[in-house]
């Protein structure tokens, strides 16, 4: 059992509030750096069959601190999936570098486009494995990652994008017959060249929850991680066409409240599914950092890039914290310390106030 999982078990049992640090803005860049340099520079990984035990705690890595890195589909695109041995060697190099940098958690993107970097009964194999979505590599990459991470004393969280099926005309480059775009087009909406599950369709939401339950049941992951993609980011000249679902399910709610309630219902269902399957598994979200600037005069205006999670992505992240639907929240506050109106210290302090009195950790 990793130190991260032991700490989580203790926190969940006694429901104590903990403030952790360490994800921040450098995490994603660090992920790309780690993988790129471990693969491109030919660093020699430690033996994948006999990984070293976790290093002894040092003053430079306090036992209560969470030091995590995202490893995204962009990094997997550089990996060798030609055989289990080749992938294991590359994964070992990546994880050795993570450990050497003093990290203790790896957040691995395993479902980027309604597909899977693991053997799933619900989603097709990711194109990242073989170049063709729906075609498996002949081994289970996630199983390899969990084994190699835990062998090094690292926690491994499964990073899932719940709604996105296609981000552009070219990504992913192929769509399997078993992709939800083909099996359930009635669940999908388009925005520009992107295709997304409609958060308001109950069957689509239930399918996402089943996918999370499958991960927690089949793999010894230490957490389930959602990033900042809920309703799509605004696209100039395009809109999310959910008029039919709003008419069918909206009732007396405004369209904005209807959308927010749809996403919150998913978050609540995912939380409950994880608790039912394995309460030791963490559930965390890494949203865009600005919740709603007009309700927070200290955040100023305009917000960075003009985006708010509450009004633009329909993700009421503050509510999720207040209702203890998450184990941790990792707001993406990675911009200049002097960004006008949304300086890092101001936004961080606002979030620190939000988690006060809850069981949700700010990371």
Secondary structure, DSSP 4 states (H G I P E B T S, - for coil): --HHHHHHHHHHHHT---B----TTHHHHHHHHHHHHHHHTT--PPPTTSPPPPPPPBTTB-TT---EEEE-HHHHTTS--SSHHHHHHHHHHHHHHHHHTT--EEEEEEESSSEESS--SSSEEPHHHHSSTT---SS-HHHHHHHHHHHTT-EEEEEE-SSEEESBTTBSS---TTSHHHH-GGGEEEETTEEEE-TT-HHHHHHHHHHHHHHHHHS--SEEEE-S-SSPPP-TT-----HHHHHHH-TTS-HHHHHHHHHHHHHHHHHHHHHHHHTTSEEEE--BS---GGG-GGG-SSPGGG--TTTTS---HHHHHHTT--SEE--B--S-TT-TT--HHHHHHHHHHHHTTSSPEE-
